């Protein structure tokens, strides 16, 4: 779907759908350089891939180098020309796990720079609506994981493993750092191979080159887990068991990482 009718001021080069694939490093800075290339060439690529998503294609592949200077200029233009709301929405949606997120964001940005800051409020527009769908998915997952993350103690540090569809560690950071400011903890995102590490009142987000395996819980930790599981089971009123309601509030895809639910998956 092209936006060329909306984004081509009179006398300017028309935006066109290009038979080319952009390949970038997967970082937000790298994506901003893709935005620069798209605007410089007045083109919408056929696809935007990272090395992890690269596959065989008949289209030529254009490698987009990450240039921090270019990235800063592009990002500054979001707030300056499109407003803080657009800057926030684009930054947040980049964390989405949707495969074609880059192309959806590119289409939106071409439309927004053509129509102005108010574009972000056109939630029903076919180019704008997908951004709100991605945001809704992110917000929902962040809300769920704030309640469903389960920590284990490993040599004085709390550790947790999660399997989110979106890259939500940056969005979980304020909640857990505010909740456990004095604790050393880590949350490992096994899907995106990343770790949120809070240690000595300092917090870092780390990208991992290989999967991380946490050591098995100690005997003391296993005792605590058994007590927590028993507490969970004791709370339930059997006569009022509502499986549909439970699945609504706690979808089954979260159960594998929740101590009190693991037994029900066996």
Phi and psi restraints in degrees (value plus and minus 20) as a CYANA .aco file:
   2 UNK   PHI    -115.0   -75.0
   2 UNK   PSI     131.5   171.5
   3 UNK   PHI    -127.9   -87.9
   3 UNK   PSI      -4.4    35.6
   4 UNK   PHI     -81.9   -41.9
   4 UNK   PSI     -49.8    -9.8
   5 UNK   PHI     -85.6   -45.6
   5 UNK   PSI     -52.1   -12.1
   6 UNK   PHI    -109.6   -69.6
   6 UNK   PSI     -42.1    -2.1
   7 UNK   PHI    -130.6   -90.6
   7 UNK   PSI      -9.8    30.2
   8 UNK   PHI    -133.3   -93.3
   8 UNK   PSI      73.6   113.6
   9 UNK   PHI     -80.1   -40.1
   9 UNK   PSI     135.0   175.0
  10 UNK   PHI     -77.2   -37.2
  10 UNK   PSI     108.3   148.3
  11 UNK   PHI      70.5   110.5
  11 UNK   PSI     -31.8     8.2
  12 UNK   PHI    -110.5   -70.5
  12 UNK   PSI     141.6   181.6
  13 UNK   PHI     -83.2   -43.2
  13 UNK   PSI     118.4   158.4
  14 UNK   PHI     -99.6   -59.6
  14 UNK   PSI     121.6   161.6
  15 UNK   PHI     -89.0   -49.0
  15 UNK   PSI     114.5   154.5
  16 UNK   PHI    -152.7  -112.7
  16 UNK   PSI     133.4   173.4
  17 UNK   PHI     -99.8   -59.8
  17 UNK   PSI      98.3   138.3
  18 UNK   PHI    -120.4   -80.4
  18 UNK   PSI     120.7   160.7
  19 UNK   PHI    -104.6   -64.6
  19 UNK   PSI      47.9    87.9
  20 UNK   PHI    -169.1  -129.1
  20 UNK   PSI     130.5   170.5
  21 UNK   PHI    -132.6   -92.6
  21 UNK   PSI     108.4   148.4
  22 UNK   PHI    -106.1   -66.1
  22 UNK   PSI     115.3   155.3
  23 UNK   PHI    -141.1  -101.1
  23 UNK   PSI     100.2   140.2
  24 UNK   PHI    -153.1  -113.1
  24 UNK   PSI     155.5   195.5
  25 UNK   PHI    -102.0   -62.0
  25 UNK   PSI     -22.3    17.7
  26 UNK   PHI      72.8   112.8
  26 UNK   PSI     -27.5    12.5
  27 UNK   PHI    -104.0   -64.0
  27 UNK   PSI     142.0   182.0
  28 UNK   PHI     -85.1   -45.1
  28 UNK   PSI     -58.6   -18.6
  29 UNK   PHI     -81.2   -41.2
  29 UNK   PSI     -60.8   -20.8
  30 UNK   PHI     -83.8   -43.8
  30 UNK   PSI     -59.2   -19.2
  31 UNK   PHI     -83.8   -43.8
  31 UNK   PSI     -60.5   -20.5
  32 UNK   PHI     -81.6   -41.6
  32 UNK   PSI     -52.2   -12.2
  33 UNK   PHI     -91.1   -51.1
  33 UNK   PSI     -51.2   -11.2
  34 UNK   PHI     -84.9   -44.9
  34 UNK   PSI     -59.1   -19.1
  35 UNK   PHI     -80.7   -40.7
  35 UNK   PSI     -65.1   -25.1
  36 UNK   PHI     -79.8   -39.8
  36 UNK   PSI     -66.1   -26.1
  37 UNK   PHI     -83.1   -43.1
  37 UNK   PSI     -61.8   -21.8
  38 UNK   PHI     -81.7   -41.7
  38 UNK   PSI     -62.8   -22.8
  39 UNK   PHI     -92.8   -52.8
  39 UNK   PSI     -57.4   -17.4
  40 UNK   PHI     -84.5   -44.5
  40 UNK   PSI     -56.6   -16.6
  41 UNK   PHI    -115.7   -75.7
  41 UNK   PSI     -21.6    18.4
  42 UNK   PHI      33.1    73.1
  42 UNK   PSI      25.6    65.6
  43 UNK   PHI    -154.9  -114.9
  43 UNK   PSI     130.4   170.4
  44 UNK   PHI    -128.4   -88.4
  44 UNK   PSI      95.2   135.2
  45 UNK   PHI     -86.1   -46.1
  45 UNK   PSI     140.7   180.7
  46 UNK   PHI     -84.4   -44.4
  46 UNK   PSI     -57.4   -17.4
  47 UNK   PHI    -177.5  -137.5
  47 UNK   PSI     141.0   181.0
  48 UNK   PHI    -146.9  -106.9
  48 UNK   PSI      97.6   137.6
  49 UNK   PHI    -139.6   -99.6
  49 UNK   PSI     135.9   175.9
  50 UNK   PHI    -124.2   -84.2
  50 UNK   PSI     146.2   186.2
  51 UNK   PHI     -76.4   -36.4
  51 UNK   PSI     -52.0   -12.0
  52 UNK   PHI     -90.0   -50.0
  52 UNK   PSI     -46.6    -6.6
  53 UNK   PHI    -124.4   -84.4
  53 UNK   PSI     -17.9    22.1
  54 UNK   PHI     -85.5   -45.5
  54 UNK   PSI     118.5   158.5
  55 UNK   PHI    -164.8  -124.8
  55 UNK   PSI     155.1   195.1
  56 UNK   PHI     -86.7   -46.7
  56 UNK   PSI     118.5   158.5
  57 UNK   PHI    -170.6  -130.6
  57 UNK   PSI     131.0   171.0
  58 UNK   PHI    -106.2   -66.2
  58 UNK   PSI     -32.4     7.6
  59 UNK   PHI    -101.2   -61.2
  59 UNK   PSI     127.5   167.5
  60 UNK   PHI     -84.5   -44.5
  60 UNK   PSI     125.8   165.8
  61 UNK   PHI    -126.3   -86.3
  61 UNK   PSI     106.8   146.8
  62 UNK   PHI    -127.6   -87.6
  62 UNK   PSI      94.0   134.0
  63 UNK   PHI     -99.5   -59.5
  63 UNK   PSI     105.3   145.3
  64 UNK   PHI    -122.6   -82.6
  64 UNK   PSI      91.6   131.6
  65 UNK   PHI     -94.3   -54.3
  65 UNK   PSI     126.2   166.2
  66 UNK   PHI    -106.6   -66.6
  66 UNK   PSI      97.3   137.3
  67 UNK   PHI    -139.4   -99.4
  67 UNK   PSI      88.0   128.0
  68 UNK   PHI     -76.4   -36.4
  68 UNK   PSI     -54.9   -14.9
  69 UNK   PHI     -85.7   -45.7
  69 UNK   PSI     -65.8   -25.8
  70 UNK   PHI     -83.0   -43.0
  70 UNK   PSI     -62.6   -22.6
  71 UNK   PHI     -80.4   -40.4
  71 UNK   PSI     -62.9   -22.9
  72 UNK   PHI     -83.6   -43.6
  72 UNK   PSI     -60.5   -20.5
  73 UNK   PHI     -84.0   -44.0
  73 UNK   PSI     -63.8   -23.8
  74 UNK   PHI     -84.4   -44.4
  74 UNK   PSI     -65.5   -25.5
  75 UNK   PHI     -85.4   -45.4
  75 UNK   PSI     -59.2   -19.2
  76 UNK   PHI     -81.1   -41.1
  76 UNK   PSI     -52.1   -12.1
  77 UNK   PHI     -89.1   -49.1
  77 UNK   PSI     -46.4    -6.4
  78 UNK   PHI     -81.6   -41.6
  78 UNK   PSI     -74.1   -34.1
  79 UNK   PHI     -87.3   -47.3
  79 UNK   PSI     -58.2   -18.2
  80 UNK   PHI     -90.5   -50.5
  80 UNK   PSI     -63.2   -23.2
  81 UNK   PHI    -123.4   -83.4
  81 UNK   PSI     -44.2    -4.2
  82 UNK   PHI    -134.4   -94.4
  82 UNK   PSI     -36.5     3.5
  83 UNK   PHI      78.5   118.5
  83 UNK   PSI     143.0   183.0
  84 UNK   PHI     -84.6   -44.6
  84 UNK   PSI     -53.1   -13.1
  85 UNK   PHI     -85.3   -45.3
  85 UNK   PSI     -61.7   -21.7
  86 UNK   PHI     -87.7   -47.7
  86 UNK   PSI     -63.0   -23.0
  87 UNK   PHI     -76.8   -36.8
  87 UNK   PSI     -64.4   -24.4
  88 UNK   PHI     -85.3   -45.3
  88 UNK   PSI     -65.9   -25.9
  89 UNK   PHI     -84.6   -44.6
  89 UNK   PSI     -64.1   -24.1
  90 UNK   PHI     -85.0   -45.0
  90 UNK   PSI     -64.6   -24.6
  91 UNK   PHI     -81.8   -41.8
  91 UNK   PSI     -62.2   -22.2
  92 UNK   PHI     -90.4   -50.4
  92 UNK   PSI     -63.5   -23.5
  93 UNK   PHI     -88.3   -48.3
  93 UNK   PSI     -41.2    -1.2
  94 UNK   PHI     -83.3   -43.3
  94 UNK   PSI     -41.6    -1.6
  95 UNK   PHI    -100.1   -60.1
  95 UNK   PSI     -24.6    15.4
  96 UNK   PHI     -84.2   -44.2
  96 UNK   PSI     130.5   170.5
  97 UNK   PHI    -110.8   -70.8
  97 UNK   PSI     -15.8    24.2
  98 UNK   PHI     -88.0   -48.0
  98 UNK   PSI     113.2   153.2
  99 UNK   PHI     -82.9   -42.9
  99 UNK   PSI     -58.4   -18.4
 100 UNK   PHI    -119.4   -79.4
 100 UNK   PSI       7.5    47.5
 101 UNK   PHI     -78.8   -38.8
 101 UNK   PSI     -59.9   -19.9
 102 UNK   PHI     -81.8   -41.8
 102 UNK   PSI     -62.1   -22.1
 103 UNK   PHI     -88.1   -48.1
 103 UNK   PSI     -59.0   -19.0
 104 UNK   PHI     -83.6   -43.6
 104 UNK   PSI     -60.8   -20.8
 105 UNK   PHI     -88.3   -48.3
 105 UNK   PSI     -59.3   -19.3
 106 UNK   PHI     -81.9   -41.9
 106 UNK   PSI     -65.5   -25.5
 107 UNK   PHI     -79.7   -39.7
 107 UNK   PSI     -64.0   -24.0
 108 UNK   PHI     -82.9   -42.9
 108 UNK   PSI     -63.6   -23.6
 109 UNK   PHI     -85.6   -45.6
 109 UNK   PSI     -58.2   -18.2
 110 UNK   PHI     -82.2   -42.2
 110 UNK   PSI     -62.3   -22.3
 111 UNK   PHI     -85.9   -45.9
 111 UNK   PSI     -64.1   -24.1
 112 UNK   PHI     -85.6   -45.6
 112 UNK   PSI     -61.1   -21.1
 113 UNK   PHI     -89.2   -49.2
 113 UNK   PSI     -43.9    -3.9
 114 UNK   PHI    -100.4   -60.4
 114 UNK   PSI     -59.0   -19.0
 115 UNK   PHI    -119.9   -79.9
 115 UNK   PSI     -39.5     0.5
 116 UNK   PHI      84.8   124.8
 116 UNK   PSI    -199.6  -159.6
 117 UNK   PHI     -76.6   -36.6
 117 UNK   PSI     -50.1   -10.1
 118 UNK   PHI     -90.2   -50.2
 118 UNK   PSI     -29.0    11.0
 119 UNK   PHI     -77.8   -37.8
 119 UNK   PSI     -57.5   -17.5
 120 UNK   PHI     -83.4   -43.4
 120 UNK   PSI     -40.6    -0.6
 121 UNK   PHI    -107.2   -67.2
 121 UNK   PSI     -25.6    14.4
 122 UNK   PHI    -105.7   -65.7
 122 UNK   PSI      48.1    88.1
 123 UNK   PHI     -83.7   -43.7
 123 UNK   PSI     -42.6    -2.6
 124 UNK   PHI    -107.3   -67.3
 124 UNK   PSI     -27.4    12.6
 125 UNK   PHI     -87.7   -47.7
 125 UNK   PSI     116.9   156.9
 126 UNK   PHI     -81.4   -41.4
 126 UNK   PSI     -41.4    -1.4
 127 UNK   PHI    -107.9   -67.9
 127 UNK   PSI     -47.5    -7.5
 128 UNK   PHI    -109.0   -69.0
 128 UNK   PSI     -56.8   -16.8
 129 UNK   PHI     -74.2   -34.2
 129 UNK   PSI     -61.2   -21.2
 130 UNK   PHI     -79.7   -39.7
 130 UNK   PSI     -48.6    -8.6
 131 UNK   PHI     -88.6   -48.6
 131 UNK   PSI     -56.9   -16.9
 132 UNK   PHI     -93.9   -53.9
 132 UNK   PSI     -49.5    -9.5
 133 UNK   PHI     -86.3   -46.3
 133 UNK   PSI     -61.7   -21.7
 134 UNK   PHI     -85.2   -45.2
 134 UNK   PSI     -62.2   -22.2
 135 UNK   PHI     -82.3   -42.3
 135 UNK   PSI     -60.5   -20.5
 136 UNK   PHI     -82.3   -42.3
 136 UNK   PSI     -61.9   -21.9
 137 UNK   PHI     -83.3   -43.3
 137 UNK   PSI     -63.1   -23.1
 138 UNK   PHI     -82.9   -42.9
 138 UNK   PSI     -68.1   -28.1
 139 UNK   PHI     -82.0   -42.0
 139 UNK   PSI     -60.7   -20.7
 140 UNK   PHI     -83.5   -43.5
 140 UNK   PSI     -65.0   -25.0
 141 UNK   PHI     -88.8   -48.8
 141 UNK   PSI     -59.7   -19.7
 142 UNK   PHI     -80.2   -40.2
 142 UNK   PSI     -65.3   -25.3
 143 UNK   PHI     -80.2   -40.2
 143 UNK   PSI     -63.6   -23.6
 144 UNK   PHI     -86.1   -46.1
 144 UNK   PSI     -66.3   -26.3
 145 UNK   PHI     -90.4   -50.4
 145 UNK   PSI     -43.9    -3.9
 146 UNK   PHI     -81.7   -41.7
 146 UNK   PSI     -47.0    -7.0
 147 UNK   PHI    -121.7   -81.7
 147 UNK   PSI     -41.8    -1.8
 148 UNK   PHI    -122.4   -82.4
 148 UNK   PSI     -26.3    13.7
 149 UNK   PHI     -86.5   -46.5
 149 UNK   PSI     110.4   150.4
 150 UNK   PHI    -139.3   -99.3
 150 UNK   PSI     102.6   142.6
 151 UNK   PHI    -115.4   -75.4
 151 UNK   PSI     127.3   167.3
 152 UNK   PHI    -139.9   -99.9
 152 UNK   PSI     130.5   170.5
 153 UNK   PHI    -109.8   -69.8
 153 UNK   PSI     108.7   148.7
 154 UNK   PHI    -151.8  -111.8
 154 UNK   PSI      83.5   123.5
 155 UNK   PHI      30.3    70.3
 155 UNK   PSI      28.0    68.0
 156 UNK   PHI      66.0   106.0
 156 UNK   PSI     -22.5    17.5
 157 UNK   PHI    -138.7   -98.7
 157 UNK   PSI     120.9   160.9
 158 UNK   PHI    -105.2   -65.2
 158 UNK   PSI     114.4   154.4
 159 UNK   PHI    -152.0  -112.0
 159 UNK   PSI     123.5   163.5
 160 UNK   PHI    -161.8  -121.8
 160 UNK   PSI     129.7   169.7
 161 UNK   PHI    -139.1   -99.1
 161 UNK   PSI     114.8   154.8
 162 UNK   PHI    -151.3  -111.3
 162 UNK   PSI     138.8   178.8
 163 UNK   PHI    -151.2  -111.2
 163 UNK   PSI      50.0    90.0
 164 UNK   PHI    -101.9   -61.9
 164 UNK   PSI     136.2   176.2
 165 UNK   PHI     -98.3   -58.3
 165 UNK   PSI     -50.6   -10.6
 166 UNK   PHI    -128.6   -88.6
 166 UNK   PSI     141.1   181.1
 167 UNK   PHI    -105.0   -65.0
 167 UNK   PSI      68.3   108.3
 168 UNK   PHI    -124.1   -84.1
 168 UNK   PSI     -18.4    21.6
 169 UNK   PHI     -75.0   -35.0
 169 UNK   PSI     -63.0   -23.0
 170 UNK   PHI     -82.5   -42.5
 170 UNK   PSI     -48.1    -8.1
 171 UNK   PHI    -103.5   -63.5
 171 UNK   PSI     -44.4    -4.4
 172 UNK   PHI    -101.6   -61.6
 172 UNK   PSI     -40.8    -0.8
 173 UNK   PHI     -72.8   -32.8
 173 UNK   PSI     -71.5   -31.5
 174 UNK   PHI     -81.6   -41.6
 174 UNK   PSI     -57.8   -17.8
 175 UNK   PHI     -85.2   -45.2
 175 UNK   PSI     -72.2   -32.2
 176 UNK   PHI     -96.7   -56.7
 176 UNK   PSI     -51.3   -11.3
 177 UNK   PHI     -89.2   -49.2
 177 UNK   PSI     -52.8   -12.8
 178 UNK   PHI     -95.0   -55.0
 178 UNK   PSI     -51.1   -11.1
 179 UNK   PHI     -99.2   -59.2
 179 UNK   PSI     -56.6   -16.6
 180 UNK   PHI    -144.8  -104.8
 180 UNK   PSI      39.3    79.3
 181 UNK   PHI     -85.6   -45.6
 181 UNK   PSI     -46.9    -6.9
 182 UNK   PHI    -116.5   -76.5
 182 UNK   PSI     -26.7    13.3
 183 UNK   PHI    -114.3   -74.3
 183 UNK   PSI     130.9   170.9
 184 UNK   PHI    -112.7   -72.7
 184 UNK   PSI     104.9   144.9
 185 UNK   PHI    -169.4  -129.4
 185 UNK   PSI     142.6   182.6
 186 UNK   PHI    -161.6  -121.6
 186 UNK   PSI     123.2   163.2
 187 UNK   PHI    -141.0  -101.0
 187 UNK   PSI      99.4   139.4
 188 UNK   PHI    -120.8   -80.8
 188 UNK   PSI      99.8   139.8
 189 UNK   PHI    -110.4   -70.4
 189 UNK   PSI      82.2   122.2
 190 UNK   PHI     -94.8   -54.8
 190 UNK   PSI     -35.9     4.1
 191 UNK   PHI    -100.8   -60.8
 191 UNK   PSI     -65.1   -25.1
 192 UNK   PHI    -121.0   -81.0
 192 UNK   PSI     -13.7    26.3
 193 UNK   PHI      31.6    71.6
 193 UNK   PSI      36.0    76.0
 194 UNK   PHI    -160.4  -120.4
 194 UNK   PSI     136.2   176.2
 195 UNK   PHI    -152.4  -112.4
 195 UNK   PSI     114.2   154.2
 196 UNK   PHI    -117.5   -77.5
 196 UNK   PSI      92.9   132.9
 197 UNK   PHI    -135.1   -95.1
 197 UNK   PSI     101.4   141.4
 198 UNK   PHI    -137.8   -97.8
 198 UNK   PSI      92.3   132.3
 199 UNK   PHI    -166.4  -126.4
 199 UNK   PSI     107.8   147.8
 200 UNK   PHI      38.9    78.9
 200 UNK   PSI      22.0    62.0
 201 UNK   PHI      44.4    84.4
 201 UNK   PSI      -6.0    34.0
 202 UNK   PHI    -138.4   -98.4
 202 UNK   PSI     120.9   160.9
 203 UNK   PHI    -143.7  -103.7
 203 UNK   PSI     116.1   156.1
 204 UNK   PHI    -156.6  -116.6
 204 UNK   PSI     130.1   170.1
 205 UNK   PHI    -127.3   -87.3
 205 UNK   PSI     103.0   143.0
 206 UNK   PHI    -138.8   -98.8
 206 UNK   PSI     113.8   153.8
 207 UNK   PHI    -113.7   -73.7
 207 UNK   PSI     111.2   151.2
 208 UNK   PHI    -123.1   -83.1
 208 UNK   PSI     125.3   165.3
 209 UNK   PHI    -105.4   -65.4
 209 UNK   PSI     -38.9     1.1
 210 UNK   PHI    -164.0  -124.0
 210 UNK   PSI     136.1   176.1
 211 UNK   PHI     -78.4   -38.4
 211 UNK   PSI     127.9   167.9
 212 UNK   PHI    -125.9   -85.9
 212 UNK   PSI     114.2   154.2
 213 UNK   PHI    -135.6   -95.6
 213 UNK   PSI      97.6   137.6
 214 UNK   PHI     -96.6   -56.6
 214 UNK   PSI     125.4   165.4
 215 UNK   PHI     -85.7   -45.7
 215 UNK   PSI     135.8   175.8
 216 UNK   PHI     -83.1   -43.1
 216 UNK   PSI     130.8   170.8
 217 UNK   PHI     -85.4   -45.4
 217 UNK   PSI     128.4   168.4
 218 UNK   PHI     -89.7   -49.7
 218 UNK   PSI     149.4   189.4
 219 UNK   PHI     -80.7   -40.7
 219 UNK   PSI     -59.0   -19.0
 220 UNK   PHI     -84.3   -44.3
 220 UNK   PSI     -63.2   -23.2
 221 UNK   PHI     -84.6   -44.6
 221 UNK   PSI     -59.3   -19.3
 222 UNK   PHI     -83.1   -43.1
 222 UNK   PSI     -54.9   -14.9
 223 UNK   PHI     -85.0   -45.0
 223 UNK   PSI     -63.4   -23.4
 224 UNK   PHI     -82.9   -42.9
 224 UNK   PSI     -60.5   -20.5
 225 UNK   PHI     -84.6   -44.6
 225 UNK   PSI     -59.0   -19.0
 226 UNK   PHI     -84.6   -44.6
 226 UNK   PSI     -59.9   -19.9
 227 UNK   PHI     -85.3   -45.3
 227 UNK   PSI     -61.4   -21.4
 228 UNK   PHI     -84.7   -44.7
 228 UNK   PSI     -61.8   -21.8
 229 UNK   PHI     -83.2   -43.2
 229 UNK   PSI     -62.3   -22.3
 230 UNK   PHI     -85.1   -45.1
 230 UNK   PSI     -59.6   -19.6
 231 UNK   PHI     -80.3   -40.3
 231 UNK   PSI     -64.2   -24.2
 232 UNK   PHI     -80.5   -40.5
 232 UNK   PSI     -64.5   -24.5
 233 UNK   PHI     -88.3   -48.3
 233 UNK   PSI     -55.3   -15.3
 234 UNK   PHI     -88.9   -48.9
 234 UNK   PSI     -51.2   -11.2
 235 UNK   PHI     -86.4   -46.4
 235 UNK   PSI     -49.2    -9.2
 236 UNK   PHI     -91.9   -51.9
 236 UNK   PSI     117.9   157.9
 237 UNK   PHI    -114.7   -74.7
 237 UNK   PSI      85.7   125.7
 238 UNK   PHI     -74.6   -34.6
 238 UNK   PSI     -57.9   -17.9
 239 UNK   PHI     -87.1   -47.1
 239 UNK   PSI     -38.6     1.4
 240 UNK   PHI    -129.3   -89.3
 240 UNK   PSI      -1.2    38.8
 241 UNK   PHI     -80.6   -40.6
 241 UNK   PSI     107.7   147.7
 242 UNK   PHI    -150.4  -110.4
 242 UNK   PSI      73.3   113.3
 243 UNK   PHI     -84.0   -44.0
 243 UNK   PSI     -59.0   -19.0
 244 UNK   PHI     -83.5   -43.5
 244 UNK   PSI     -62.3   -22.3
 245 UNK   PHI     -85.1   -45.1
 245 UNK   PSI     -60.1   -20.1
 246 UNK   PHI     -83.9   -43.9
 246 UNK   PSI     -61.7   -21.7
 247 UNK   PHI     -86.7   -46.7
 247 UNK   PSI     -49.6    -9.6
 248 UNK   PHI     -89.4   -49.4
 248 UNK   PSI     -65.4   -25.4
 249 UNK   PHI    -102.2   -62.2
 249 UNK   PSI     -46.5    -6.5
 250 UNK   PHI    -157.8  -117.8
 250 UNK   PSI      61.2   101.2
 251 UNK   PHI     -74.7   -34.7
 251 UNK   PSI     128.8   168.8
 252 UNK   PHI     -83.7   -43.7
 252 UNK   PSI     -44.4    -4.4
 253 UNK   PHI     -87.0   -47.0
 253 UNK   PSI     -33.7     6.3
 254 UNK   PHI    -109.0   -69.0
 254 UNK   PSI     -36.1     3.9
 255 UNK   PHI     -82.5   -42.5
 255 UNK   PSI     -55.2   -15.2
 256 UNK   PHI     -80.9   -40.9
 256 UNK   PSI     -43.5    -3.5
 257 UNK   PHI    -123.5   -83.5
 257 UNK   PSI     -10.6    29.4
 258 UNK   PHI    -132.8   -92.8
 258 UNK   PSI     100.4   140.4
 259 UNK   PHI     -71.6   -31.6
 259 UNK   PSI     -66.1   -26.1
 260 UNK   PHI     -94.1   -54.1
 260 UNK   PSI     -30.4     9.6
 261 UNK   PHI    -131.2   -91.2
 261 UNK   PSI     -33.4     6.6
 262 UNK   PHI     -78.4   -38.4
 262 UNK   PSI     -58.6   -18.6
 263 UNK   PHI     -80.0   -40.0
 263 UNK   PSI     -52.1   -12.1
 264 UNK   PHI     -95.6   -55.6
 264 UNK   PSI     -31.2     8.8
 265 UNK   PHI    -111.1   -71.1
 265 UNK   PSI     -31.9     8.1
